[in-house]
Amino acid sequence: MMSEDGFDANNDFVRVGVKSGGCSGLSYDLKFDKNKSEGDKVFKDNGVQIIVDKKSFLYLVGTTLEYSGGLNGTGFVFQNPNANRTCGCGESFSL
């Protein structure tokens, strides 16, 4: 997927974050990024570098991100143990 969007999986990152919005108050943000900022947390899984900014990291501690191809559609699914409430589509949450 990264190479299709002009990114190099060996050098670039998957940025995972949290932003205001969505029906539950906060929404997940997932995108490719070529730049790492000061304070970013860096993780590596299956050869992919994942970065999370310091503020989002507080909301995402313990979260797992899985790719699903089930009956409800294909895409990434966040399992966030910190979320008190999530919307029906699973793309937003509140604490």
Residue pairs with C-beta under 8 A, 6 or more apart in sequence:
2 8
2 9
2 12
2 14
2 32
2 48
3 9
5 32
7 32
7 34
9 47
9 48
10 47
11 34
12 32
12 33
12 34
12 49
13 32
13 33
13 34
13 36
13 42
13 49
13 50
13 51
14 30
14 31
14 32
14 33
14 48
14 49
14 50
14 51
15 29
15 30
15 31
15 32
15 33
15 50
15 51
15 52
15 53
16 28
16 29
16 30
16 50
16 51
16 52
16 56
16 60
16 65
17 28
17 29
17 30
17 52
17 53
17 56
18 26
18 27
18 28
18 29
18 55
18 56
18 59
18 60
19 26
19 27
19 29
20 26
20 27
21 27
21 92
22 87
22 91
22 92
22 93
23 87
23 92
24 85
24 86
24 87
24 92
24 93
24 94
25 92
25 93
25 94
26 59
26 92
26 93
26 94
26 95
27 91
27 92
27 93
28 78
28 91
28 92
28 93
29 56
30 65
30 76
33 51
36 42
36 51
37 53
39 53
39 54
40 51
40 52
40 53
40 54
41 51
41 52
41 53
41 54
41 57
42 49
42 50
42 51
43 49
43 50
43 51
43 52
44 50
52 60
59 80
59 82
59 95
60 80
60 82
61 82
62 80
62 81
62 82
63 78
63 79
63 80
63 81
63 82
64 78
64 79
65 76
65 77
65 78
65 79
66 76
66 77
66 79
67 75
67 76
67 77
68 74
68 75
68 76
68 77
77 90
78 90
78 93
80 86
80 93
82 95
83 93
83 94
83 95
84 93
84 94
84 95
85 93
85 94
86 92
86 93
86 94
87 93
